[in-house]
Amino acid sequence: MTYLVDIIRDRQLTAIIVTHDAKIASRAERILYMKDGVIVDEIVPDPKADKAALIAQLNS
């Protein structure tokens, strides 16, 4: 995952990753929640925030 994130940032690309894994989602710059094909919530994590707290929030 680190390699993929590095490539995306270095080349200024956009990637859409679909996952149910909070640890993977915590690496994103923006997290969208969808239900029935509609965006129902969004989280924009603080890059300086504690990853463990974010993962706990995503798992709840």
ABEGO torsion letter per residue (X at the ends): XAAAAAAAAAAGBBBBBBBABAAAAAABABBBBBBGGBBABBBBBBAABBAAAAAAAAAX
